[in-house]
Amino acid sequence: MKDQWSVLSLGDVVVLVLSAWLVYTAIIIYTRLSGLRSFSKMSAPDFAMTLAVGSLFASSISAPRQRMIAGLVALAVLFLTQQIIAWFRTRIGPIRTLIDNRPVLLMAGDQILGDNLERANVTRSDLMAKLREANAVSRSDVIAVVFETTGDISVLHGDRDSVDPELFSGVDGAERLKLRSAR
C-alpha cells in the first residue's frame, strides 16, 4: 500500500506537469476574460470563487485526464457564474441585499460596541489585535472600527474633523458615530 502512495511513473509525472500547466493557463485566460474581480474578496461570492478555483485547480491536476477536462469545464462555468452574479449585484438592489453582508461598526470613537462585536463574532482580543496592527496607540485616537463585508477589519484613526461621513454609509451602527457633516 505504501508503494501506491509514493511511486509515480515518468508518464504519471509528465501528465501531472502538463495538466498543471494547462489548467493554470486556463485560469489565467479565464481571469483575463472576466477581470481581476474574479479573485477579489469584496463580497461573499468573490471569496467563494477564490476557494472554488483553488479546489478545482488541485483536483483537476491530480486526477486522471478525463477529470482534468471536467475541471476545465467546471472552471469555465464557475467564472461565468461569478460574472452573472456580479452583473445582477450591480444592477438589482434586492439581489445585492440578498447576497452581500453589511459592514458593522465595532467601535465608535473610543467606545467598544459590545453588541456589534457579538453580532459579528469578533472578540475583544481580536479587536485589540486589529488596533495594534493599524498602529493605533490609544483608543482615544480611534475614530471608528468597521467589520467589513469581506471579513476584514478597518481601523480609522487620526483627526476626527477630517472624516467624510459618506465613508460610513451603509455601515450598521454608523448613527453611533459623532461626525461633523462634510464641508
TARAGI-V544728 format. One record per pair of residues at least 12 apart in sequence whose ideal C-beta (glycine too) atoms are under 7 Angstrom apart, sorted by the first residue. I is the first residue (numbers start at 0). GAP is how many residues later the second one is. If there is no record, write none. Layout:
i->[I:I]
gap->[GAP:GAP]
This chain:
i->[14:15:18:18:18:19:21:22:22:22:22:22:22:25:25:26:26:26:29:29:29:33:33:33:36:37:37:40:41:42:42:42:43:43:43:44:44:44:48:48:51:52:52:55:55:55:55:58:59:84:99:100:101:101:101:102:102:102:102:102:102:102:103:103:103:103:103:103:103:104:104:104:104:104:104:104:105:105:105:105:105:105:106:106:106:107:107:107:108:108:108:109:109:109:111:111:112:112:115:119:121:126:129:129:129:130:133:133:135:135:140:140:141:141:142:142:142:142:142:143:143:143:145:160:162:163:164:164:164:165]
gap->[50:45:41:42:49:41:46:34:37:38:45:48:49:46:49:26:30:48:45:46:49:45:48:49:49:41:44:109:108:56:57:106:55:56:57:37:40:54:29:33:26:22:25:15:18:19:22:12:12:14:49:48:47:68:70:43:44:45:46:67:68:69:12:15:16:42:43:68:69:39:41:66:67:68:69:71:14:16:21:39:40:41:35:37:38:36:68:69:33:34:69:29:30:32:12:15:60:63:57:27:25:18:15:23:25:24:21:23:19:21:16:17:13:15:13:14:15:17:20:12:24:33:25:19:16:18:14:16:17:16]
